[in-house]
């Protein structure tokens, strides 16, 4: 049957292998048209939010930014960060105002804000992160004072995961796993922010990210 179109081959073998071929056909169609995961309310994902030139501009700005190792409750994480605007101390559990957001990142704050139909000053923090090969983000919800979370993934893709915050609802089937592509934007708010945790799998290449956070209450 070499050279026959796919739908002709299906017709030829239908009578003998209906069940098997239906499975094959469905798998074939899913490969052509991948089914998007069903996200919890408040989680939104937008691939290709920025273009290649904008990504290069951000990566260059990050590489020129002094970064320090991230510490979480006495634990030294395998990633480096720089926080601007309001910063949350996990050791002291205190929100404090830090350095002003650098001009080199202001355009991306404006771009995300315009996309979300809010003002740029709605974002109180900009976090720059470098993830070396093999680094992960463990299961967590973002710090209590923050509300809306917007993240832009840079330089490589990563596997992003979501699961319910409530332990009774946590099982293998409850985990939503999907690829967050480089140059994409994800937004976490509402139920996805308050009732779900997120994490990432180990990255195979160096990855960077820009995270923007708003505050629940004015300071």
Order of alpha helices (4+ residues) and beta strands (2+ residues): alpha-beta-alpha-beta-beta-beta-alpha-beta-beta-beta-beta-beta-beta-alpha-beta-beta
